[in-house]
Amino acid sequence: MLRVGVLVSGGGTNLQAIIDAVNTGMITNTSIEIVISNNPNAYALTRAKKNNIDNLCISPKTFEKREDFNKALIKKLDEYQLDLIVLAGCMVVLPAELIDKYENRIINIHPALIPSFCGTGYYGLHVHEEVLKRGVKLTGATVHFVDAGTDTGPIIMQKAVEVKWGDTPEILQRRVMEEAEWKIMPEAINLIANGKVQVIDGKVKIQE
């Protein structure tokens, strides 16, 4: 059984997609053990409560030093003996110690086709604004392992989404979530839970 922890900052739509996929059996051999948010008002925490999942807020703002926050976050994650940490709209920069400790056991969803429109400054609605500004015809989403860089870890899955004439950043954001993010994040977790994902020489091999 894959023991999963989810880190969130906002509404938790990707978290909900994961919860729904576990509940319907689309994700197998998986248990969501804990949901942690840096934002005490994140609706994602309510989603966790409604599904009887342990949840709490650990915010950097409540600690005098960032190192103290880092230690508290790692300590709490360690308590749950997690096999996988999922970043589902998590806006906090993870401590290097956590990334090292959970190498190839932290995954993130990015709302574009990496390596396009990614890296420092490319998050949330900003991504879709830049996509529209550039005039590309296809965008999408990417699930990748987290490493020390920004959106530079091994890519697990990608799904393309059409950019339509007249799209606003908000409309495009919603389409990317519905057509890509909410599909490939659960799929990636299910693949990992069933031992289908290998990282070889910095690239992901998915077994049939």
C-alpha positions, 0 to 999 in steps of 0.5 A: 500500500502506497502511503501518500502525503499531499501538500497544498496551499489553496482550493485543492482541486487536484487533491479532490481529483486524487481523493475521487480517484482513490474512492472510485478505485482508479488509483489502487493500492494507495492510502492518503495519510495526511494533507498539509497546508501552509495556509490555514484558510485553504479549502483543501483542508476542508476537502480532507476533513470531509473525507476523514483524512488527517490534515493540518496547517504548518505555516512558515509565518508561525515560526521565527526562523525558516529552519524551524518551519523546515524541521517541523514540516519534515518531522510531521511528514516523517511521522506518517512513514510516507512512500510518496509526497504529492505537491498539489498546488503547493506554493511553498519552496521545499527545504533541500533536506526534504528533497534529498531525503525523499529523492524520487518520492516527491511529485508535482503537477505543473500547468504547462508542457515542460520545458516550456513555460516553467522555472522561476516565476512560472506558477498559477495563472502566470503560466497561462498568461505567458502561454497566451502572450506567446500565442502557442497552439498547444499547452498542457500539464506535466507531472514530474519528480521534484529535484533541487531545481525548479520544474527540472526533475524527471518527467513522469507524464504529460498531456497536451491541451488545445489553446483556443482563440479568445481564451482568457488566462482563467478559461485556459487554466480551467481547461488545463485542469479539467483536461490534463491535470485532474487526469494525469496526476491520479494516473501517475500516482496509480502507476507509482503505487503499482511499481510501474515507474522507474527513474533511469539516468534521470529519465522516467521509464513506465512499464507496460 
